[in-house]
Amino acid sequence: MRIFVAGATGVIGRYTVPLLLQAGHEVTGITRSEERAAELDRMGAGGRVVDIYDREKLIESVREARPEAVMNLLTDLVTGNFSGNSRIRIEGTRNLVDAAKAAGARRMIAESLAWIYAAGDAPATEDDPVAFGEDSPRGENLEAVRILEEQSGELPECVILRYGALYGPATFYAADGGVAQRAKAGKLEATDAVTSFVHLQDSGSATAAAIEWPAGAYNIVDDEPAAGTVWAPVYASSVGAPPPTRKAGRNPWERGASNAKARSQGWKLIYPSWREGFAAEFG
């Protein structure tokens, strides 16, 4: 299959593209860096330097690639306040969807979030209602995700991948990431909030496999949703930080998510639990 990947050298893209190539797909990937475009060329993908906000150049690039499927793995966390991420989810997705439609692509694979579900006591499944309009600190971020999912659904076939908390190199949970820095500063709290994690290697394998999955939404998380009272002490110890402060309570939407639907498609995880992943990642 011919596949066009936006965000091909991002945290998920760099694990996904090699797997797509190994599976025999023809991949074109875009990035904002000449150096990273050259990396894509060296691994066998067609690297292109394209700014997602340069609408005309993007449409031209997608048309040249003639993809059957387009992957939206775009993120922008440089600002630190998520405004850049919200913009890329709204404006960047709009441009990419329009380019995909102009090129005649039938399938869209889009990166979303696994913590968008309404309040509940059990890990969320894809059949549970989402809570995009919820009045909470998540509001601006979730509105952007709502628009991303809605726009992505304009293609005839759309697969929405709702990733859990990513860990691995260059993520917030990396040994030098923001969460580790907070933990080392004694600012990490261990609450009752339930988190579903997924290692970058497993996110990449799911993303590559999803090119063949039936249209719909899938939670891309590991097998073990865990309360902060369980995972945070393990994480803190793993990154050489003091034990986190324990604090009772959670927001009603902090419930974790189930991966049963993705598992039913044959997805196999390298790290079925964050326990194994943390041990491998942090030694």
HUQUIHU-V594845 format. One record per run of one state. SS is the DSSP state (H for helix, E for strand, L for the rest). FROM is the first residue (numbers start at 0). TO is the last residue. If there is no record, write none. Layout:
ss = (SS,SS)
from = (FROM,FROM)
to = (TO,TO)
This chain:
ss = (L,E,L,H,L,E,L,H,L,E,L,H,L,E,L,H,L,E,L,E,L,E,L,E,L,H,L,E,L,E,L,H,L,E,L,E,L,E,H,L,E,L,E,H,L,E,L,E,L,E,L,H,L,H,L)
from = (0,1,6,12,22,25,31,33,43,45,49,54,65,68,72,82,103,106,113,116,117,123,124,129,130,138,152,156,163,164,167,177,184,188,190,193,195,196,199,212,215,220,225,227,238,244,246,254,255,256,257,259,264,273,282)
to = (0,5,11,21,24,30,32,42,44,48,53,64,67,71,81,102,105,112,115,116,122,123,128,129,137,151,155,162,163,166,176,183,187,189,192,194,195,198,211,214,219,224,226,237,243,245,253,254,255,256,258,263,272,281,282)
